[in-house]
Amino acid sequence: MSTSSEGDADAGGRTESQANSMNGKMHTGASHSRKESLPLAPPFMVSAPGKVIVFGEHAVVHGKAAMAAAISLRSYLLVTTLSKSRRTITLRFSDISLDHTWNIDDLPWAAFSHPARRKRYYDLVTKLDPELVAAMQPHVADISPQASSSERKIHQAAASTFLYLFLSLGSQHSQPCIYTLRSTIPIGAGLGSSASTTVCISTALLLQCRALSGPHPDQQSEEAEKQLERINRWAFVGELLIHGNPSGVDNTVSTGGKAVLFKRVDYSQPPLVTPLRDFPELPLLLVDTRQAKSTATEVAKVAHLKKTHPGVTDYILNAIDQITESAHALITSDDFDPDSPASLQHLGELMTVNHGLLSSLGVSHPKLERLRYLVDRADVGWTKLTGAGGGGCAITLLKPNTSNMNGDSTSSQPQSSALKALEQALEAEGYEKYETTLGGDGVGILWPAVLQGGNGEAAEEIDQEKFLGADGREGVEALVGVAAGGEGWKFWRP
């Protein structure tokens, strides 16, 4: 996984001696009548988080600051190497029922390797090459022909994202592989599920072409930052294929984790993004109202309000901006203590006021207001909508001693009776809840895809069948173990 390996390397990014070593064998240098075939690279896994907007929704559309943070709901990409004789690559994204295989030799390598258009792993790509997109189209046009038009559109967007990155970072000699994705992030809920996926794909492909080093405990901060920037640049290219004109914030948060402060005054330029590396991990209750929303509709509401009532609307947007800046100042101050009830209350009160201002802009919804009432009645935290509003999700910063939502018997923290009652009320009224952590790690790798057993248990290899057979979000998390601090996972931490 180093950019400076000596000798001939396989498509997984290892020299022969490295590959033998990773498979428990030492190269003896003995002569043979014919060249030994290299052992297959072991399966490995990449994971990246989703995100929420913590402060500043809608105000950010009008040139104000906003704050976004990683959540512990994540996507997981398992990469399984096949024999070189197979000559295929396969996508298995079971959460969206996508299963498609390409023959590597049939792909448009001539277009992507043309000297005028060929990109290197270290290049900064800010827009798609229309000729390369056109060259790729015949290879995604036949995907999922039996699916509905809406499902097929999703499949083709996902496949296009993968294929553009694969053709840009790989070569016709790339190792045949199966790329299997599972995610615990709700799709279409404004939680950065697509960015999480593109970060996983970008990281996996960069690892396979030996363009990343680490992560490892002795890695210098500057070197870790360089690796994350490389991942983020290519993840942004993936977002271009899905969203057309993404802000770049979702992929930045998913790559680096923690949180960012961002502002976009000029929409012809990228946003100004400031990483908040010291953002604390905070207990969060994420609730999906299951009410369909339209970001475009909610943004248009605020634009209309600003046109008809410019003075009042500007006052509200400026107030939201002040809340975001106040939260930033609070979190980055030496006095902020995430374990202090007073610090959490200060931050929570800013969330409450932020929601009230968003509601005054007309972007709340009766289901969001009902949710706020239920949380306030339980007195377990401070709630606001997150994202565009009009439905979608809300976040609650939980008060101390209330974060064990599921009554986990292994937790040292008992479940509060108030939170248990809230859980029952949410379920009875059709809400879907996720207890998560705000401000956790960004992209990480599990190489090889083996989880170390505890208490004398044997190590567990994550194979295709086991990964695809994991039952729902809970099953995926229980298997791969990131949210529970599973051993073996490594993260770039500048």
Secondary structure, DSSP 8 states (H G I E B T S, - for coil): --TT--S-B-TTS-BHHHHHHHTT--------SS---------EEEEEEEEEEEE-TTGGGGT-EEEEEEEEEEEEEEEEE--TTT-EEEEEEGGGTEEEEEEGGGS-HHHHT-TTT---TT----S--HHHHHHHGGGTTTSSTTS-HHHHHHHHHHHHHHHHHHHHH--TT---EEEEEEE-S-TTSSS-HHHHHHHHHHHHHHHHTT------TT--HHHHHHHHHHHHHHHHHHHHHHHSS--SHHHHHHHH-SEEEEE-S-TTS--EEEEETT---EEEEEEE------HHHHHHHHHHHHHHSHHHHHHHHHHHHHHHHHHHHHHTSTT--TT-HHHHHHHHHHHHHHHHHHHHTT---HHHHHHHHHHHHHT-EEEEEESS-SSSEEEEEE-TT---TT--TT-SS---HHHHHHHHHHHHTT-EEEEEEES----EEESSSEE--STT---EE--HHHHHHS-HHHHHHHHH-TTTT-TT-EE---
